[in-house]
Amino acid sequence: MPTAHSRTGPDPVSGALAADRLGAPSVVYFVLSAAAPLTVVAGVVTTAYAVTGITGLPVAFLAVGLVLALFAVGYVAMARHMANAGAFYTYISRGLGRPAGIAAAWVALIAYNALQVGLYGAFGAAAIPLVERWAGVTPPWWTLSLVAWALVALFGVMRVDLNGRLLAVLLTAEVAVILLFDAADLFAPGPAGLSAQTLSPAALFVPGVGALLVIATLGFVGFESAVVFSEESRDPRRTVPISTYAAVAIIAGLYALSAWAMTVAIGPGNIVETARRDGAETIFVIATGQLGSVVVDIARVLFVTSLFAAMISFHNTTARYFFALGRERVLPAAFGRTRPRTGAPKAGSIAQSVLGLVVIVLYAVLGLDPLVQLFFYGGAFGGFGVLLLVFATSIAVIAFFSREPSGESVTRRLIAPVPAAVALAVMVSLAVSNFSTLLGVEKGHPLAWVLPTVYAAAAVVGLVWALVLRAGQPGVYSRVGMGAKAVTVPEAVR
């Protein structure tokens, strides 16, 4: 008896992603919202200073930005030849083979879901002081997280361009506050004056710099997501490169400026001690004396909206991974369907929302710390997964163009991708060896080896599933990495 996977004609789905809805600015907003600038400046920057004790973070952001810019050369070149919401999954499938692609898909789903659900913990914890001040009550963190969860779930099934407009407003206000804080720091320098010590490359040649580079890399997570929205872009061949390069440049420049400005205001010799004492409050403590409590209160609100914007962005990215895998039948076909009116990936969005709800309820019932055990661990874990995917994709780019030059220049095929792959290999090695530092736990702690092992297990499961598909459902296996063509090209032609 024929099955849904053994037809000789096209295998239709009930919808497709809405095309021509996003221009380059909208995609940039999605990408930068995932990077969560104010969250990184307030949390990641101060954490890096406090955990590593190294002051070279500003130049570390620039160094990581350079590596990712080199990676982006081959990445966006490959994007010109395949617009696909699966991004890493698709590129690794086309470059390193279908089994590797399916393994990468499993890793991507875990990584992006970890990043997404981790943000609920940070949102709940960060919103409590605002509710206390405005309403005079102290609600449990999970009640506030559930409010955010409901809004994200709603936006997830709405038109993607409406999401983009909301992110544009939130992100613009967020970046404006960061720049205001930076200007205040630079116009009111500490005892050392406008010292450029932390911008010197020499600041990277110190013991323990590996952890610093990895933490800096986590600040860029999200830059790669422009490709995820390529099928919904008006002109993917133009939109994806512009959005990716703009995101890397803006993130590197903004974070390096902010990390440096903080050392100028406090003094390079005092930044580590201050960050260890004040933590994520560091930038707000500094700004209170410079700009007054009203401006700082506004910034605290924007810190919460920064988390909300990141949740929306990661939710959309994760839902589109579900969609890409469902469309090619690597996951059940239901995930390859969209809402007819909005073009949003309905099943993928609902699946992500269900997972978020389960995690919030589970953490609430068990009484776990939302900031450390959900946000911090989830962010480090998810960011490490994205780094693994970026590295694998850098190899896939080289392999793909070695077989199919596709008219691309040698710079795009080799000169930029090869050093990027080497540098990313070093960064992955540093991440593995410094994972306990990333989590803030002692060496040998179970989490330091259990969490990375999850990705290894997921990759193995993906490889096994690929072999099962190849042996039992060759029609499905042939669709892997084809994107929209998977539902329009008859199997007899493939």
Protein Blocks (a to p, Z undefined) as FASTA:
>chain_A
ZZfklcfbdcddfbdcdehkbcfklmmmmmmmmnommlmmmmmmmmmmmmnopaklmmmm
mmmmmmmmmmmmmmmmmmmmoccfklmmmmmmmmnojklmmmmmmmmmmmmmmmmmmmmm
mmmmmmmmmmmmmnopacdfklmmmmmmmmmmmmmmmcfklmmmmmmmmmmmmmmmmmmm
mmmmmmmccfklpafklmpmklmmcghklmmmmmmmmmmgojlmmmmmmmmpfblmlmmm
mmmmmmmmmmmmmmmmmmmmmmmmnopklmmmmmmmnmmmlmmmmmmmmnojklmmmmmm
mmmmmmmmmmmmmmmmmmmmmmmmmmnomacfklmpccfklopafklmmmmmmmmmmmmm
mmmmnopafklmmmmmmmmmmmmmmmmmmmmmmmmmmmmmmmmnnopafklmmmmmmmmm
mmmmmmmmmmmmmmmmmnopaehiaklmmmmmmmmmmmmmmmmmmmmmmmmmmmlmmmgo
nlmmlmmccfklZZ
